[in-house]
Structures are given as C-alpha cells and as structure tokens.
Amino acid sequence: MSAGEFDGLVAVVTGGASGIGLATASAFAARGARVAVLDLNPVDLADGLTGFRADVTDRSTIDAAIAAIADAFGGIDIVVNSAGISSVGTVEEATDADWARVLDINVTGTARVSASALPWLRRSEHAVIVNLCSVAALNGLPQRAVYSASKGAVLGLTLAMATDHVREGVRVNCVNPGTVSTPFVDRMLQGFDDPVRERAALDARQATGRMVTPEEVAGAILYLASPLSASTTGAALDVDGGLTHLRVRPRE
C-alpha cells in the first residue's frame, strides 16, 4: 500500500484512546488520515489525533460527537468500531447484568455509532466501516459465553450492514483478532487466581505461540479501510496467529 492512501480522508475510531483503538488511530494518522478518537476519556492523545468524548451506550453523546467531528473535519469517510469489553464465565456464571452490559457495548454500541455516521458516510466517495469482531465468533473458547455471543452478533451485524449499504457505496467489513496483548486483556487477567499462568495459556492459544499485537490488528483494519481494497466488503479477516485454522503439534 502506498504511504499516503488515506490523505484527505477522515477516520473515526471508537475506543481509540488505548489498545487496538489507539494503535489503529495512530496508524491512520501516520498514513495521512485526519483522525477523530471517540472515547469515554479521550485525553493524552498523540499528535495527529483529536479526541471527542462519547459513550457508545448513550446515543445522544454519539450523535453529538459525530456531528462535531463532521463539522470540524468537513465530513466522515471511515468508521472503526473498536470500543468493546470482555466477560469471563459460563452461561451459569453470567448474570443478566453481564449480558445486558456486554451486548449493549459490543453489539448495540457498534450499531449506534454506525447509524449515526451513515448520513455522512453516504456523502463520501470512499465510505467504509470496519467492526472489531473476534475469533470468539466462530471458535468455542472456554469461559467466554457472553463475550462469544456478542462477537457472533457483531459478525452477523457486519454481514447485514454490508448487504444493506453496498449500493449506497458504503463498504462494511470486520477483523477477527485472536487474543491481543492490550490493557483490556491485562484487566481481564486480574480476575484469575493465577494471572501469570492464564497469560501463558493465552499466549499458547495462538499457533504462533504468542498473543497478537495491537499494531498487527491495526494493520489489518487499515487494509480493509484502504481505497486500494475497494472490492472488499462483507469480509471477516482473521488476525489470530493461526488459532482458527492451524493445528500444530505440541512443543517437545
């Protein structure tokens, strides 16, 4: 890809103040995009990133932020729905509050942001939405019932949105990361009796023997968002260290 394929384009990244979102926002800025970060606490951002406060569970804050971005930058071309949370446990252990919160943020939050941005995306000659899905959508991971259900819904939502908006010139894709080494995962690990052992298990889950980096996921997101990928829509791109399809022998 050329270094400046995003020159002049406006990218909105939710959850862009940390983890995968921050890596993605920074990568867009390095490739020439003007980048708006939507986050609950969009502070201490690097040069080239402009923060806008929004809560993906609150449609009014989303609408206000999207309107402010469009006003400040003159439009919106790319939306990356990166905001999300995890949940650990089986269906027996999950509470109704767990289900409501995870689905509200991971699924309905993605829909809210996309819906708010669509009027602006329709005006763009290069309109694209990239959703953050997960290998959990298509792989049975232990103790991830609520999270897996939410990401399965994101995958289905991605395909539905891609179908609904393809004739409007809006491409919709998603990335399916394996386990990514982020503050998100660090916080989750603190809920285990032995965080070190659990981290080693998460590394070993990938055939490559390590967790995925945020920068590797960002690279996949930029590929899907690029004008050079104009025929790619309704796609789910695995960035999973081989977790989904490779079955390597145990190390000797």
C-alpha positions as CSV (number, residue, x, y, z in Angstrom):
1,M,0.0,0.0,0.0
2,S,1.2,3.5,-0.7
3,A,2.2,5.7,2.2
4,G,-0.5,8.3,1.6
5,E,-3.6,6.3,0.5
6,F,-5.5,7.9,3.3
7,D,-4.5,11.5,2.5
8,G,-7.5,13.8,3.0
9,L,-9.8,11.1,4.5
10,V,-11.4,11.5,7.9
11,A,-11.3,8.4,10.1
12,V,-13.4,8.0,13.3
13,V,-12.1,5.3,15.8
14,T,-14.2,4.4,18.8
15,G,-12.3,3.2,21.9
16,G,-9.3,5.0,20.3
17,A,-7.6,6.1,23.5
18,S,-6.0,2.8,24.3
19,G,-5.2,-0.7,23.0
20,I,-6.3,-1.7,19.5
21,G,-8.2,1.5,19.0
22,L,-5.1,3.7,19.8
23,A,-2.9,1.6,17.6
24,T,-5.4,1.9,14.8
25,A,-5.9,5.7,15.2
26,S,-2.1,6.2,15.2
27,A,-1.7,4.1,12.1
28,F,-4.3,6.1,10.2
29,A,-2.6,9.3,11.2
30,A,0.7,8.0,10.1
31,R,-0.8,7.2,6.7
32,G,-2.2,10.7,6.1
33,A,-5.8,10.5,7.5
34,R,-7.3,13.1,9.8
35,V,-8.3,11.1,12.9
36,A,-11.1,11.6,15.4
37,V,-10.9,9.4,18.6
38,L,-14.2,8.7,20.3
39,D,-13.7,7.5,23.8
40,L,-15.1,7.9,27.3
41,N,-11.8,9.6,28.3
42,P,-10.0,10.9,25.2
43,V,-7.0,12.6,26.9
44,D,-3.3,12.5,26.4
45,L,-3.6,11.6,22.7
46,A,-0.6,11.7,20.4
47,D,-0.1,14.4,17.8
48,G,-2.4,14.0,14.8
49,L,-5.3,12.6,16.9
50,T,-8.3,14.7,18.0
51,G,-10.4,13.5,20.9
52,F,-14.2,13.6,21.2
53,R,-15.9,12.3,24.3
54,A,-18.7,9.8,23.7
55,D,-20.3,6.8,25.4
56,V,-21.3,4.1,22.9
57,T,-24.2,3.1,25.3
58,D,-25.7,6.7,25.0
59,R,-27.0,7.6,21.6
60,S,-27.2,11.3,22.4
61,T,-23.4,11.5,23.1
62,I,-22.7,9.6,20.0
63,D,-24.8,11.9,17.8
64,A,-23.3,15.0,19.4
65,A,-19.7,13.7,18.8
66,I,-20.4,12.6,15.2
67,A,-21.9,16.0,14.4
68,A,-18.9,17.8,16.0
69,I,-16.5,15.6,14.0
70,A,-18.3,16.2,10.7
71,D,-18.4,20.0,11.5
72,A,-14.7,20.1,12.5
73,F,-13.3,18.0,9.6
74,G,-15.9,18.6,6.9
75,G,-17.2,15.0,6.7
76,I,-16.6,11.4,7.7
77,D,-15.1,8.7,5.4
78,I,-14.1,5.8,7.7
79,V,-15.6,4.5,10.9
80,V,-13.8,1.9,13.0
81,N,-15.9,0.4,15.8
82,S,-13.2,-0.7,18.2
83,A,-14.9,0.1,21.6
84,G,-15.7,-3.1,23.5
85,I,-15.5,-5.0,26.7
86,S,-14.8,-8.7,27.7
87,S,-16.6,-11.0,30.1
88,V,-15.3,-14.2,31.7
89,G,-17.6,-17.1,32.7
90,T,-20.0,-19.7,31.5
91,V,-23.8,-19.2,31.0
92,E,-24.3,-20.4,34.5
93,E,-22.0,-17.8,35.9
94,A,-23.1,-14.9,33.8
95,T,-25.7,-12.6,35.3
96,D,-28.5,-10.7,33.5
97,A,-26.5,-7.5,34.1
98,D,-23.4,-9.1,32.4
99,W,-25.5,-9.9,29.3
100,A,-27.1,-6.5,29.2
101,R,-23.8,-4.6,29.6
102,V,-21.7,-6.6,27.1
103,L,-24.3,-6.7,24.4
104,D,-25.1,-3.0,24.9
105,I,-21.5,-2.0,24.4
106,N,-20.2,-4.6,21.9
107,V,-23.2,-5.0,19.7
108,T,-25.7,-2.2,20.1
109,G,-22.8,0.3,20.6
110,T,-21.4,-0.7,17.2
111,A,-24.9,-0.2,15.6
112,R,-25.4,3.1,17.3
113,V,-22.1,4.6,16.1
114,S,-22.6,3.2,12.6
115,A,-26.2,4.5,12.3
116,S,-25.1,8.0,13.5
117,A,-22.2,8.1,10.9
118,L,-24.1,6.7,7.9
119,P,-25.6,10.0,6.7
120,W,-22.0,11.4,6.5
121,L,-20.6,8.2,5.0
122,R,-23.1,8.3,2.2
123,R,-21.6,11.6,1.1
124,S,-18.1,10.1,0.9
125,E,-16.5,8.8,-2.3
126,H,-14.7,6.3,0.0
127,A,-17.0,5.2,2.7
128,V,-16.1,2.2,4.9
129,I,-17.0,0.8,8.3
130,V,-14.7,-1.7,10.0
131,N,-16.0,-3.6,13.0
132,L,-13.9,-5.2,15.7
133,C,-15.1,-8.8,15.9
134,S,-13.1,-11.8,17.3
135,V,-12.2,-15.4,16.7
136,A,-14.6,-16.0,19.6
137,A,-17.4,-15.5,17.0
138,L,-16.5,-18.8,15.3
139,N,-14.4,-20.7,17.8
140,G,-15.6,-22.2,21.1
141,L,-13.4,-20.6,23.7
142,P,-13.6,-21.6,27.4
143,Q,-15.4,-19.4,29.8
144,R,-16.3,-16.7,27.3
145,A,-20.1,-17.4,26.8
146,V,-21.3,-13.8,26.9
147,Y,-18.3,-12.3,25.0
148,S,-18.5,-15.0,22.3
149,A,-22.2,-14.4,21.9
150,S,-21.6,-10.7,21.5
151,K,-18.9,-11.2,18.9
152,G,-21.1,-13.7,17.0
153,A,-23.7,-10.9,16.8
154,V,-21.0,-8.5,15.5
155,L,-20.1,-10.9,12.7
156,G,-23.8,-11.2,11.7
157,L,-24.3,-7.5,12.0
158,T,-21.3,-6.8,9.8
159,L,-22.7,-9.0,7.0
160,A,-26.2,-7.4,7.4
161,M,-24.8,-3.9,7.2
162,A,-22.6,-4.8,4.3
163,T,-25.7,-6.0,2.4
164,D,-27.9,-3.1,3.4
165,H,-25.4,-0.4,2.4
166,V,-23.4,-1.8,-0.5
167,R,-25.5,0.0,-3.1
168,E,-25.0,3.2,-1.2
169,G,-21.3,3.0,-1.7
170,V,-20.5,2.0,1.9
171,R,-18.3,-1.0,2.5
172,V,-18.6,-2.9,5.8
173,N,-16.0,-5.4,7.0
174,C,-14.7,-6.8,10.3
175,V,-11.5,-8.1,11.7
176,N,-11.3,-11.3,13.9
177,P,-8.3,-11.0,16.2
178,G,-7.0,-13.8,18.3
179,T,-6.1,-12.9,21.9
180,V,-4.4,-9.5,21.8
181,S,-2.0,-8.2,24.3
182,T,-3.7,-5.0,25.5
183,P,-4.7,-3.2,28.7
184,F,-8.1,-4.8,28.1
185,V,-6.6,-8.3,28.5
186,D,-4.4,-7.2,31.4
187,R,-7.5,-6.1,33.3
188,M,-9.3,-9.3,32.5
189,L,-6.3,-11.4,33.7
190,Q,-6.5,-9.8,37.2
191,G,-9.8,-11.7,37.7
192,F,-8.0,-15.1,37.7
193,D,-6.4,-16.8,40.7
194,D,-3.1,-17.1,38.7
195,P,-2.8,-14.3,36.2
196,V,0.7,-15.5,35.1
197,R,-0.5,-19.0,34.3
198,E,-3.5,-17.6,32.5
199,R,-1.4,-15.3,30.4
200,A,0.8,-18.2,29.4
201,A,-2.3,-20.1,28.3
202,L,-3.5,-17.2,26.2
203,D,-0.1,-17.0,24.5
204,A,-0.2,-20.7,23.8
205,R,-3.6,-20.5,22.3
206,Q,-2.2,-19.0,19.1
207,A,-0.3,-21.4,16.8
208,T,2.5,-18.7,16.7
209,G,2.9,-19.2,20.5
210,R,2.2,-15.6,21.4
211,M,-0.6,-13.1,21.6
212,V,-1.4,-10.8,18.7
213,T,-0.1,-7.2,19.0
214,P,-2.4,-4.2,18.7
215,E,-0.3,-3.0,15.7
216,E,-0.9,-6.2,13.8
217,V,-4.7,-5.8,14.2
218,A,-4.4,-2.1,13.2
219,G,-2.6,-3.2,10.0
220,A,-5.5,-5.5,9.1
221,I,-8.0,-2.7,9.8
222,L,-6.1,-0.3,7.6
223,Y,-6.1,-2.9,4.8
224,L,-9.8,-3.3,4.9
225,A,-10.3,0.5,5.1
226,S,-7.9,1.4,2.3
227,P,-9.2,2.8,-1.0
228,L,-7.0,0.0,-2.5
229,S,-9.4,-2.5,-1.1
230,A,-12.5,-1.1,-2.8
231,S,-13.9,-4.5,-3.8
232,T,-13.6,-5.9,-0.3
233,T,-16.9,-5.8,1.6
234,G,-18.7,-8.3,3.8
235,A,-15.3,-9.8,4.7
236,A,-14.1,-11.1,8.0
237,L,-10.3,-11.0,8.2
238,D,-8.6,-13.3,10.8
239,V,-5.6,-11.8,12.6
240,D,-5.3,-14.7,15.0
241,G,-1.8,-16.3,14.9
242,G,-3.3,-19.3,13.2
243,L,-5.8,-20.1,16.0
244,T,-8.8,-20.7,13.8
245,H,-7.3,-23.0,11.1
246,L,-3.9,-24.3,12.3
247,R,-3.4,-27.4,14.4
248,V,0.3,-27.6,15.3
249,R,1.8,-30.4,17.3
250,P,2.7,-29.7,20.9
251,R,6.2,-28.5,21.5
252,E,8.6,-31.2,22.5
